[in-house]
Amino acid sequence: MKSALKILAFCLSMGTVSGALLVGINAWTSVRINKYEEMQLKSSVLDALEIPYAENNVIDVFKANVNVIEKDKRTIYKGKDDAVAFEFKGSGVWGEIYGIISLNPDLVTIRNVKIIHQEETPGLGSRIADKEYLNLFKDKLIFPELVFVPAGKAKEDNEVDIITGATYSSKALEKILNRSISDFMELMKQ
Amino acid sequence: MAEGKDIKQSNWFKVLTMGMWADHPTFCMVLGICSALAITNRMDNALAMSAGVTFCLVFSSLFVSLLRNVIPARVRMLAYMTIIATLVICTDRFLKAFFPPISKAMGPYVGLIITNCIIMGRAEAFAIKNKTWLSVLDAFGCGVGYSFILILMALVREPMGFGTLLGQRIMPQTWSNWVIFTIAPGAFFLLGVYIWILRTLAKKTE
């Protein structure tokens, strides 16, 4: 009986101490972590809209230059020149692909695609996040929809190359981008 | 008196260096394999992970050893798990808040330090029955030994798989990346080769 009580007392005190420690650390670090994530999102939007900024004034530049529109639980970021940017999110081959796509003021051509998070195969699928690859999207037409074709064969204005050896990751990106673009078009119609 | 001191000194030195060679966690006891495979494709990740594991090893052994007379024998696994998990979660949050790029690069593997068998292994094999100072030394020695193998693996994987070391390009422009070294199967083969080489060497010196 005594040993059982000892065990119970030990477990209770161990649980309380570690619980308290974790709550404390969480409170201490939450502010910084949330701030960092906010900065990540805002700097990605600024990059997509091609608005220049310095590392220490992301929040201010964002506030001054970007208009945040919330519609139907979706967020649209509008720059001063009427370029728009919005998030795209979906499943890649291994994990989530998440990023920001921006459209020129004509709302039919792409200005930039930025990938914030992806878990694709390093060296192959992960090349969808490379600058050289994302540059291929500049000024591409989004109507009727983006079509990914085998590498080197992109001819029309709405065709983009697939990365050789990363077919599934490229196809996943194609699906995610087209879906978020059509969602955005739906929103614009309302 | 002098003799007693001599015995104590050689004792702590032996404890410290056991984990670095004779009783190496990875190539002798084959522990800590998952992170050795996952995190060593780049040198900066390997260094960060080495620091993380050594830190968690030292402090968990410290706390287990401090509490060794208080932990009831029947719940010692529970105690190790609680101590290790709390420590690792604190480390993870700390990295996320103060070094976000490193935290992002290491991803879920910081949390997986909890499952690293070395930490629980040292707690059960050493820290629970030995004095605090010796437990800390043992943990530190194992941490250093583990870091050693992580660095050895990253030294091969990053240059051959990406052509860089710590982000700086070191291979000639004509080098074609051996992508297999950037993913787990290549690491597995490499680890096998290292275990073979190091175990052969260890037998030679015994």
Interface residues (C-beta under 8 A of the other chain):
Chain A: S3 K6 I7 F10 C11 M14 G15 S18 L21 L22 I25 N26 W28 T29 R32 I33 Y36 T121 P122 G123 L124
Chain B: N41 V70 I71 P72 R74 V75 L78 A79 T82 I83 A85 T86 I89 C90 R93 F94 K96 A97 F98 P100 G161 F162 N177 V179 T182 I183
